[in-house]
Amino acid sequence: MTDLNQPLTDNAQPALPPSVQALVDSISAEPGMSPEKAALLLEQSGISAEDLAPWQRFEHPAQDCYGRTMIHDGGSFELMLMSWLPGDMSAIHDHGYTMWGAVRIYGQAEHAVFEEREGRLSTRERCIFPPDSIVAVTHELVHQMGNIDQEPFVSLHLYGSQERERDVTADSRIFELDEGRIQITTGGAFFLLPESQVSDASKVVKGDFPTWMRHNCELLRRMRCIRSAGGRGGLQVREERLLREFNSIDTWQALRQELQLRLPRLTEEQQLGYIASLGQELVSATRLFSELHAEGCFDPSPEVLQLIGEIAGMLENADFVSRIAGE
């Protein structure tokens, strides 16, 4: 795995374009940075994708979920460029010591926001951002983003903290839901981090079913990418376990039970969010299952297909949804 958290060497480090230098100067001169101020400065900067071309890394290794290059390290803030090929997707993560920041997206990106409560992670929202969208970053933000389009794009990431003089994104958390743990890293928000890049993995976490399912789907997609590139070995056992879980009646019966028993105990807002999230993630999962089946890697049993169909039918049943919501 390439260490992309460091700037390019002095000889290779490009000069900052005027638009980027102006942004750096504006941040350095601003005593009261906030997520809202960071988003405003990014919007006002007028930085184009062409300005950022020297830092593009679309040729990133398959085990890295996206290209990651430091543009400027200002000590209390960092400016980085992420390069996204079609299919690239980050792991679910936060931003360590970051207290404020913003992301400018130069393509069509999928973006999801999560909520962690009492050791359980749930999806609050998953949506598509059009090109040139700007997302504010708070200390509490747990999110995931990626490229589900057919064209590569880059995104400009600004992270900062008034409380630190260096390494503002250090000790970021990666939510590894298939293993039920949180990894602490100073590297990228990648799936399948090598142990050398993980400083701690002792904290336990669980995902609700939609969040767990999407994590596992994206993990399988990254494993396929690594395998097709002839990359890192030793993934077969974990990949086979994920496929067994998806092809287990117990897995889908647990989802049906969650719908019938746990969902009614949530607030109405949480219920609607859960149902919307589950519908989205079922679409993503069945698309992956079809791709894997075509490759001869996955052959779902008739019983599993029937259960998935029944669950999809429940989500489309207005009476069921109304009953869950107590209407």
C-alpha positions as CSV (number, residue, x, y, z in Angstrom):
1,M,0.0,0.0,0.0
2,T,1.4,3.4,-1.0
3,D,1.9,6.0,1.7
4,L,0.0,8.9,0.2
5,N,-0.3,10.9,3.4
6,Q,3.1,12.7,2.7
7,P,3.7,15.5,0.3
8,L,5.6,14.8,-2.9
9,T,9.4,15.1,-2.7
10,D,10.8,18.6,-2.8
11,N,12.0,18.1,-6.3
12,A,8.6,16.8,-7.5
13,Q,6.4,19.2,-5.4
14,P,4.6,21.5,-7.9
15,A,4.2,25.2,-7.1
16,L,0.8,26.1,-5.8
17,P,-1.4,27.7,-8.5
18,P,-2.5,31.2,-7.6
19,S,-6.1,30.1,-6.8
20,V,-4.7,27.4,-4.3
21,Q,-2.2,29.8,-2.8
22,A,-4.9,32.4,-2.3
23,L,-7.0,29.8,-0.4
24,V,-4.0,28.8,1.8
25,D,-3.4,32.5,2.6
26,S,-7.1,33.1,3.4
27,I,-7.2,30.1,5.8
28,S,-3.9,31.2,7.5
29,A,-5.3,34.7,8.0
30,E,-8.6,33.6,9.4
31,P,-8.6,33.3,13.2
32,G,-12.0,31.7,13.6
33,M,-12.3,28.8,11.2
34,S,-15.4,26.7,11.3
35,P,-17.0,24.1,9.0
36,E,-19.2,26.8,7.5
37,K,-16.3,29.2,7.0
38,A,-14.2,26.4,5.4
39,A,-17.0,25.6,2.9
40,L,-17.4,29.3,2.1
41,L,-13.7,29.7,1.4
42,L,-13.6,26.7,-0.8
43,E,-16.6,28.1,-2.7
44,Q,-15.0,31.5,-3.1
45,S,-11.6,30.1,-4.1
46,G,-12.5,29.4,-7.7
47,I,-10.1,26.5,-7.8
48,S,-10.7,24.4,-10.9
49,A,-10.0,20.7,-11.5
50,E,-7.3,21.8,-14.0
51,D,-5.6,23.8,-11.2
52,L,-5.3,20.5,-9.3
53,A,-4.0,18.3,-12.2
54,P,-0.4,18.0,-10.8
55,W,-1.7,16.2,-7.8
56,Q,-4.0,13.7,-9.5
57,R,-3.3,10.1,-8.8
58,F,-5.7,8.0,-10.8
59,E,-3.1,5.3,-11.2
60,H,-3.3,4.5,-7.5
61,P,-2.7,0.8,-6.4
62,A,-5.8,-1.4,-6.3
63,Q,-5.5,-1.9,-2.6
64,D,-5.9,1.9,-2.1
65,C,-9.6,2.8,-2.5
66,Y,-8.7,6.1,-4.1
67,G,-5.7,8.3,-4.9
68,R,-4.6,10.5,-2.0
69,T,-2.1,13.3,-2.3
70,M,-1.1,16.1,0.1
71,I,-1.2,19.5,-1.7
72,H,-0.3,21.7,1.3
73,D,0.4,20.9,5.0
74,G,-0.1,24.1,7.0
75,G,0.4,22.4,10.4
76,S,-3.0,23.3,11.8
77,F,-4.7,22.5,8.5
78,E,-4.2,20.2,5.5
79,L,-5.2,20.5,1.9
80,M,-5.4,17.2,0.0
81,L,-6.6,15.9,-3.3
82,M,-8.4,12.6,-3.7
83,S,-8.6,11.0,-7.2
84,W,-11.6,8.7,-7.8
85,L,-11.8,6.1,-10.5
86,P,-15.2,4.6,-11.4
87,G,-16.0,2.2,-8.6
88,D,-13.7,3.7,-6.1
89,M,-15.3,4.0,-2.6
90,S,-13.9,4.9,0.7
91,A,-14.4,3.0,3.9
92,I,-16.8,4.4,6.5
93,H,-14.6,6.8,8.5
94,D,-14.2,10.1,10.4
95,H,-11.3,12.6,10.3
96,G,-9.4,12.2,13.6
97,Y,-8.6,15.4,15.3
98,T,-10.2,17.5,12.6
99,M,-12.5,20.2,14.1
100,W,-13.5,21.9,10.8
101,G,-13.2,21.3,7.1
102,A,-14.9,21.1,3.8
103,V,-14.8,19.0,0.6
104,R,-15.3,20.3,-3.0
105,I,-16.3,17.5,-5.4
106,Y,-15.4,17.9,-9.1
107,G,-17.6,15.1,-10.4
108,Q,-20.8,13.1,-9.6
109,A,-20.2,11.5,-6.2
110,E,-22.2,9.2,-3.9
111,H,-22.1,10.4,-0.3
112,A,-23.4,8.8,2.9
113,V,-23.6,10.1,6.4
114,F,-23.8,7.8,9.5
115,E,-24.8,8.1,13.1
116,E,-23.0,6.3,15.9
117,R,-25.0,5.6,19.0
118,E,-24.1,3.3,21.9
119,G,-21.8,1.2,19.7
120,R,-24.2,0.9,16.8
121,L,-23.7,2.5,13.5
122,S,-26.7,3.4,11.2
123,T,-27.0,5.2,7.9
124,R,-28.7,8.6,8.2
125,E,-28.6,9.5,4.5
126,R,-27.0,8.3,1.2
127,C,-27.4,10.6,-1.8
128,I,-25.8,11.7,-5.1
129,F,-23.9,15.0,-5.2
130,P,-23.7,16.8,-8.5
131,P,-20.4,18.1,-9.8
132,D,-19.0,21.2,-7.9
133,S,-20.9,20.3,-4.7
134,I,-19.3,21.4,-1.4
135,V,-19.7,19.4,1.8
136,A,-18.9,20.9,5.2
137,V,-16.9,18.7,7.6
138,T,-17.5,18.7,11.3
139,H,-15.6,16.9,14.0
140,E,-18.6,14.6,14.5
141,L,-18.9,13.6,10.8
142,V,-18.8,9.9,10.0
143,H,-19.2,9.4,6.3
144,Q,-18.4,7.5,3.1
145,M,-18.0,8.8,-0.4
146,G,-17.1,7.3,-3.8
147,N,-17.5,7.3,-7.5
148,I,-20.5,5.3,-8.9
149,D,-20.3,7.1,-12.2
150,Q,-18.5,6.1,-15.4
151,E,-16.1,9.0,-15.3
152,P,-13.1,9.6,-13.0
153,F,-13.1,12.8,-10.9
154,V,-11.1,14.5,-8.2
155,S,-12.2,16.1,-4.9
156,L,-10.4,18.8,-2.9
157,H,-10.3,18.2,0.9
158,L,-9.6,20.8,3.6
159,Y,-9.2,19.6,7.2
160,G,-8.1,21.8,10.1
161,S,-8.1,22.2,13.9
162,Q,-7.2,25.2,16.1
163,E,-6.2,22.7,18.8
164,R,-3.2,21.1,16.9
165,E,-0.1,22.2,15.1
166,R,0.3,19.1,13.1
167,D,-1.3,15.8,12.0
168,V,-4.9,17.1,12.2
169,T,-6.3,14.0,10.5
170,A,-4.3,11.6,12.7
171,D,-6.1,8.9,14.6
172,S,-9.0,8.7,12.2
173,R,-11.5,5.9,12.8
174,I,-12.3,3.3,10.1
175,F,-15.5,1.3,10.8
176,E,-14.8,-2.3,9.8
177,L,-18.3,-3.6,10.3
178,D,-17.7,-7.2,8.9
179,E,-15.1,-7.6,11.7
180,G,-17.2,-5.7,14.3
181,R,-14.4,-3.3,15.2
182,I,-13.1,0.2,14.7
183,Q,-9.6,0.7,13.4
184,I,-7.5,3.8,14.3
185,T,-5.2,5.0,11.5
186,T,-3.3,8.0,10.3
187,G,-3.5,6.8,6.7
188,G,-6.3,6.8,4.1
189,A,-9.9,5.7,4.7
190,F,-9.2,2.4,2.9
191,F,-10.7,-1.0,3.2
192,L,-8.4,-3.8,4.2
193,L,-5.7,-1.7,5.9
194,P,-2.5,-3.6,6.7
195,E,-1.9,-4.0,10.4
196,S,1.2,-1.8,10.1
197,Q,-1.2,1.2,9.4
198,V,-3.5,0.4,12.3
199,S,-2.5,1.7,15.8
200,D,-5.5,0.3,17.6
201,A,-8.5,-2.0,16.8
202,S,-9.9,-2.8,20.2
203,K,-13.1,-0.9,20.1
204,V,-16.2,-2.9,19.2
205,V,-18.9,-1.6,16.8
206,K,-21.9,-3.1,15.1
207,G,-23.9,-1.8,12.1
208,D,-27.6,-2.0,11.6
209,F,-28.5,-4.3,8.7
210,P,-28.5,-1.8,5.8
211,T,-25.1,-0.3,7.0
212,W,-23.5,-3.7,7.6
213,M,-24.8,-4.9,4.2
214,R,-23.4,-2.0,2.2
215,H,-20.1,-2.2,4.0
216,N,-19.8,-5.8,3.1
217,C,-20.8,-5.1,-0.5
218,E,-18.2,-2.4,-0.9
219,L,-15.6,-4.6,0.8
220,L,-16.3,-7.4,-1.7
221,R,-16.0,-4.9,-4.6
222,R,-12.6,-3.8,-3.4
223,M,-11.5,-7.4,-3.0
224,R,-12.5,-8.1,-6.6
225,C,-10.5,-5.1,-7.7
226,I,-7.4,-6.2,-5.8
227,R,-7.8,-9.7,-7.2
228,S,-8.2,-8.6,-10.8
229,A,-5.0,-6.5,-10.4
230,G,-3.1,-9.5,-9.2
231,G,-2.7,-7.9,-5.8
232,R,-2.5,-8.9,-2.2
233,G,-3.1,-12.5,-1.3
234,G,-4.6,-13.8,1.8
235,L,-8.1,-12.4,1.2
236,Q,-9.8,-15.6,0.1
237,V,-10.9,-16.8,3.5
238,R,-12.5,-13.4,4.4
239,E,-14.1,-13.1,1.0
240,E,-15.6,-16.6,1.3
241,R,-17.0,-15.8,4.7
242,L,-18.7,-12.7,3.4
243,L,-20.3,-14.7,0.5
244,R,-21.4,-17.4,2.9
245,E,-23.1,-14.8,5.1
246,F,-24.9,-13.3,2.1
247,N,-26.0,-16.8,1.1
248,S,-27.2,-17.8,4.5
249,I,-30.9,-18.0,5.3
250,D,-30.1,-16.9,8.9
251,T,-28.7,-13.6,7.6
252,W,-31.9,-12.6,5.8
253,Q,-34.2,-14.0,8.6
254,A,-32.3,-11.7,11.0
255,L,-33.2,-8.8,8.7
256,R,-36.8,-9.7,8.6
257,Q,-36.8,-10.0,12.4
258,E,-35.1,-6.6,12.7
259,L,-37.9,-5.1,10.5
260,Q,-40.6,-6.7,12.6
261,L,-39.2,-6.3,16.1
262,R,-36.6,-3.6,16.3
263,L,-37.9,-1.1,13.8
264,P,-41.1,-0.3,15.7
265,R,-39.0,0.8,18.6
266,L,-37.3,3.6,16.7
267,T,-38.6,7.1,16.3
268,E,-40.6,7.9,13.2
269,E,-37.7,9.8,11.6
270,Q,-35.4,6.9,12.3
271,Q,-37.9,4.4,10.8
272,L,-38.2,6.3,7.6
273,G,-34.5,6.7,7.4
274,Y,-34.0,3.0,8.0
275,I,-36.5,2.0,5.4
276,A,-35.1,4.3,2.8
277,S,-31.6,3.1,3.5
278,L,-32.5,-0.5,3.4
279,G,-34.2,0.0,0.0
280,Q,-31.1,1.6,-1.4
281,E,-28.7,-1.0,-0.1
282,L,-30.8,-3.9,-1.3
283,V,-30.6,-2.5,-4.8
284,S,-26.8,-2.2,-4.4
285,A,-26.5,-5.7,-3.0
286,T,-28.6,-7.4,-5.6
287,R,-26.6,-5.6,-8.4
288,L,-23.4,-7.0,-6.8
289,F,-24.9,-10.5,-6.5
290,S,-25.8,-10.5,-10.2
291,E,-22.2,-9.4,-11.1
292,L,-20.7,-12.1,-8.9
293,H,-23.1,-14.7,-10.2
294,A,-22.1,-13.9,-13.8
295,E,-18.5,-14.4,-12.8
296,G,-19.2,-17.7,-11.3
297,C,-18.3,-16.5,-7.8
298,F,-21.8,-16.5,-6.1
299,D,-24.8,-18.8,-6.5
300,P,-27.6,-17.6,-4.1
301,S,-29.9,-20.4,-3.0
302,P,-33.6,-20.3,-4.0
303,E,-34.5,-19.9,-0.3
304,V,-32.3,-16.8,0.0
305,L,-33.7,-15.3,-3.2
306,Q,-37.2,-15.9,-1.9
307,L,-36.4,-14.2,1.4
308,I,-34.9,-11.2,-0.3
309,G,-38.0,-10.9,-2.5
310,E,-40.3,-11.1,0.5
311,I,-38.3,-8.4,2.3
312,A,-38.4,-6.1,-0.8
313,G,-42.1,-6.7,-0.9
314,M,-42.5,-5.6,2.7
315,L,-40.8,-2.3,1.9
316,E,-43.1,-1.7,-1.0
317,N,-46.2,-2.5,1.1
318,A,-47.8,0.7,2.3
319,D,-49.8,-1.1,5.0
320,F,-46.6,-2.6,6.4
321,V,-44.8,0.7,6.5
322,S,-47.9,2.5,8.0
323,R,-48.2,-0.2,10.7
324,I,-44.5,0.1,11.5
325,A,-44.9,3.9,11.9
326,G,-47.9,3.4,14.1
327,E,-50.3,5.2,11.7
